[in-house]
Amino acid sequence: MDYIPIAQPYIGEEEADAVYRQAKSGWISMGRKVEELEKLICEYTGVKFAVAMSNGTATLHAALMALGVGNGDEVVLPTLTYISSANAVLYCGAIPVFCEVDPQTFNVTTETIRSVVTDRTKVVMPVDLKGQPADFDEINLLAKEFGIKVLSDSAESFGAIYKGSKVGTQCRVHSFSFFANKNVTMGEGGVITTNDSDLAHKCRVIRNQGQSERYVHVMIGHNYRLTDLAAAFGVEQIKRVDWIMEEKGRIAAFYNNAFKGHPLIKTPYLPDYADRPSWYMYCLSFADNVNRDNVIRAMHERGVDHRLSFPPVHLQPIYREMFGFKEGNYPISEKTFNNFIDVPCWVGMTDEQMRKVVDVTIEAVEKCQE
């Protein structure tokens, strides 16, 4: 059996045909196809406004700008996230204030947020790590208590369902990514969703060099435009979101059953409020006496890929240099990171491939105890 990669986008003839037709139309920059993509996203998520951009980092930055985040403001977010979450804060001249996560969900909680909120906190940015929604209702209540705004970094949770509703409407604004390894992809791309018309308008102005109308620049914006070529690809992807969710749910169910009860392996925890995670990645946690690094080497030798996800941001060299962070500053996040791995979970996996992932992982874990 060939090597099993950690992720593989599902691309059909429909995407290829759509991009070809768009290229032949002569309009390849931002235009009507981007508008069509935004309309489909609104219909799918149930939100009033969607603003597509060039990537998920751009959407985070634009959303923070639209929320008025500036020099000296503080934005609370988990350290257990991809670095773009924190970088977007720095782009605004603001200060990223890290907090711990719940080791079961890998997400922030009201308790971890509350512990670091100050009178300079402007925004709280929960992150839906692994495609598992944060507890939006509780976070919104806390934000209301402190008079702060909520921007959800939902980069990994497009298609997830929170308390009966698709993720994208619960917070003041959500930011999604359509990077190559996401469930819905266009290679690069992102979108913000919101029910706030003023915020949506500001994000549109920001993405287009600060233009309120052609060549009328009302602010210093950015070129965060998405092309119609990418949008044509994305439109076809959006049309099959629920099928993608069903397929990934099938794989997750297979893994849940296969790993169930193993004393050294913990399957993903699903809180009551999450009716459906996106299963962006299927994440396993190991017992403390399992050497994770030896496990991944053994898996690689047997032809099964893995992903270690994102090291806590505070331990990245540039953040250590800028802020003086060191190991031990966020022990829960550090331990969580050191104990988990993502295993292959992508549309099109065969039963034989899934069985190999299970067998190789279990064998590696049982051999790599300390």
N, C-alpha and C positions, 0 to 999 in steps of 0.2 A: 504493500500500500504506500502511496506517495506521502511525502511530508504534509502534515495537516497544519495550515497556517492559523494564526490567531483570529484573523478577520478576512473577509473577502466580500466586496460589494456585489449586490445582485443587480446585474445590468442586462436588460433584454434588448431585443431588436427595436422596441418602441423608443427607447432613449436614443439609440443611434439614428433612427429615422427622424426623430424630432429635431435633433441637433443639425442633421443634414438639411432638413427643410428650412430651418431657421437661417442657416448659413446662406442657402440659395436665395432667401428672401431679400438679402441685401442689408437687413437691419440686424446688427450683431451686438450693439451696445445696449444700455438700459432702455427699455421701451415697453411695448404692450405685453410681451411674454413675461416680463417681471411682474406686471400688473396682474396677469392671469395667475401666476404662481401665488402672489399675495392673496388673491381672492380665494383660491383653493385652500390655502392655509387657514384663512378666516372661517371658511365653511367647515373645515375638518375640526378645528379646535373650538369653534363656537365663539371666537373673539371678534370684536368689532374692527380692529385695525391690525394689519401686519405690514412691516416695513423690511423688505429684503435687502441684504447688504453683501459685501464681498466675502466676508468670513465671520465666524463667531466672535473673534476678538474685536472686530469693528463694531458689532452690535452691542457688545458690553460697553465699549468706550462711548459710543454714541448715546446709549441709554443713560450712562452716568452723567454725561454732559447735559442731556435733556432734563435730568433730575436736579440740575444745578450744583453738582459736586465740583468743588474748586479747591484752591490752595488752602491747606491747613485742615480741611474737613477730614473726618475719619469714616472709613467704610469697614464694617465688620464682615469677615468672611472666614471660612475654614482654611486652615493651613493644608489640609488634605484635599488638594484640588490641582488642576493644571495651572501652570504659572500665568497663563493669560488672564485668569480671574484677578490676580493681584496686580499684574502689569497694567491692566486697564485703569485701575485706581491711580497708579503712579502717573499715567498719561495725563490725568486731570490735575496733577499737582497735589493730590490728596494722599492720605496716609492709610495703607492697608493695616487693619488691626485683626490679627488672627485669633481664632478661638478653636477649642477642641471639638471633637465629633463624638457622637454615640458610636461605640465600637460595634454595635449590631447593625445599624442602618448605614454607617459611614457618613452620616449627615449631621449638620448642626442641630441643636435643640434650643428651646427657649432658655434653658439653664446655662448652656455654654455661651449663648449670645449675651444674656444678662450680665454675666460675669465680667464682660469687657466693655460694655456700653458706657460712654462718658457724655458730658454735655457738648462734646464736639462731634459726636456721631451723627452723620447725615443720612447714611443708607446702611441697611443690612443686606448682604448678598448670600443667601443660602445657595448651595450647589447640590444638584441632584446627581450625586456620584453613582456611577454604574447604571444610571437610568432609573434609580430609585427616587421617587419624589420625596422632597422634604415635607414636614408637616406644616403646610402653608397656613392653615387656619390659626394654629397656635402662634406661628411666627408673626402673622398679621396682627393678632391681638397684642403681642408684645410691642410691636412697632407702633401701634396706636397709643399704647401706654406711654411711650417715650417720645412720641411725635416725630418718628423717623420714617423713612420710606423703604420699600422693599423692592429690590431688583433680584429676581431669581435667575441664577445661572443654570438654566435648564438645557444646557448644550447637549446632554446625553439622554434626555428623557422625552424626545418627541415621540408621540404615540402612547405614552404612559397615561394611566387613568388614576385620578385622585378623587376619592369619595364620589364616584359616579360621573365625573367630568374629565374630559381630556385636559392634560396639563397645557397651560397657556393662558388661562383666564383668572387664575387664583390670586396672583399678585399684581401690584401696580404695573409691572412690566416683566416679561419673561424674555430671555435671550436663548436662542437655539443655534446649534451648529450643524452644518451639512458637510462636514469634512469626510474624507474618503472612507473612513472606517465606521461612520455613523449608520444607523438603520436606514435613514433616508439621506442620500448623498447627491452631490453634484460636483464632487472633487474638492471644491472649496465653496463656501457660501454660508450665510447665516440669516436669521430673521429675528426681529423683535415683535412680540405680540402684546397688545394692550387694549383696554377699553377707554383709555384717556385720549380724546381727540387732539388735545393740545400737545401732549407728549409725542404722539405719532407724527404730528406736523413738524415738531422740532427735530425729530430723528430724520425725517425726509430732507429737511433743510441741511442738517449736519452731513448727511451722506453725500450731498451733491455740492460740495465746496461752499456751503453756507448760502446757497441761492434760494430766495423766496420765489423768484421767477427768473426767466432766462436773463443771465448777466446782471442780475440785481442781487448783490451779496450783502446780506444783513448781519452776518456773523462770520467768524473764522471757522469754517467747516473743514471737511476732509473729502477725499475721493474714496468713498466707501461703496461706490455703485456696483451692483451686480450686473453682469452682462445678460443679454437675452439668450445667448448661446447656453450659458449655464442654467438659466431659468427654464429653457426648453427641456433640458435634461431633467431638471427638478420637477417639472410639472408631471412627467410620466412616473417619476418616483412617488410623488404624493398620491397618485391614483391608486397605488397598491400598498399603502401604509398598513392597513388592517391585515392584509394577507401576510405582510412581512412580520407583523406582530404575532400572528397565529403560528407562523413557522418557527419563530424564535421561542415562542412559548412552548411549542412542542419539544424543542431541543432542551429547554430548561426543565421541563417535566421529566424527560428522560434522565437527565443528570440528577435531578432531585431524588428520583427513585433509586438510581444506581448507587449514589453516595450515601443514601439515608442510613443512619445508624452507625456509620463508621466512626470508631472512637477517636481517630486522629484528624478527621476532616469535617468541617462545618460548612453546610450549604447556605445560600443566601437567606437572610432573615427578611420576612415580608410583614411589615406592620399592618394593622387593621385598616388604616386609612388609604393604603395603596392597593386599589383594586387590580391594577396591572402595572408592573414596572415595564420599562421598554426593553429590558434584557439586552441593553447595549453591549454589556459584557457580562459573562457568567463568572462570578467571583467565588473562589473557595478560600476559606481560612483554615490554617493548620494549627494543631496543638503546639504548645510552647516547646515541646521536646523534639519537634521536627525541624530539621535544618532546611529551610526553604530554598536557599541557594543551591544546595546539593540536589534537591528535588528537581529544580528547573534544568540543571545540567543533565540529570538522568532522563528527563522527559525529552530534551532536545536530542540526546543520543538515540532515542527510540522513535524519533520522527514526529513529535508532538510539540507544537509551538506554545508559547505562553506570553503573558504580558504582566509586568510588575506594576502597571499603572503608574501613578505620579508620586514621586517622593514628596514629602511635605515641603511646601514652598519655603518655609523658614530655614530649611537646610540646604537650599540651593546656594551655590557659591556667591552669586551676586547679592542675594538677600543677607547672607552672613556678613558680607563686606559692608553693605549699606546700613544694616540695622544692628549688627553685633549678635545675631542669633547664634545659638549653639545647640548641640544635642542635649536633650533633656528639658528644653523649654516647653515642649508640648508632648509629654510622654505617652498619652493615650493615642494620639495620632501617629506617633512614631512606631509604637508597638503594633497598631493596626496595620500600618503599611508593611512592616517587617513580617507579618504573619499571613498575608494574603497574596494570591495570584489570580489572574484571569486565564481561563482556558478557552479553547476554540468554541465559538458559538455564532454561526453565520448561516444565512439562508442557503439551502442547497446541500447541507451536510447529510451524508447518508447514515443509515443505522450502523453500518460497519465502521465508519469514521468515528461516530459518537462512542461506540463500544471500545474502540481503540483508545480514545482519550481517557475513558474511565479506567480501563485496565492498566494503561501505562501510568496514569496518575497514582492509582492505588499502590501499584508495585513500587513506584519511586518513593512515595511517602513512607511506606512500611520499611523500606531499606535505609531511609535517611533519618532515623531517629538517633538522638544523641544520648 
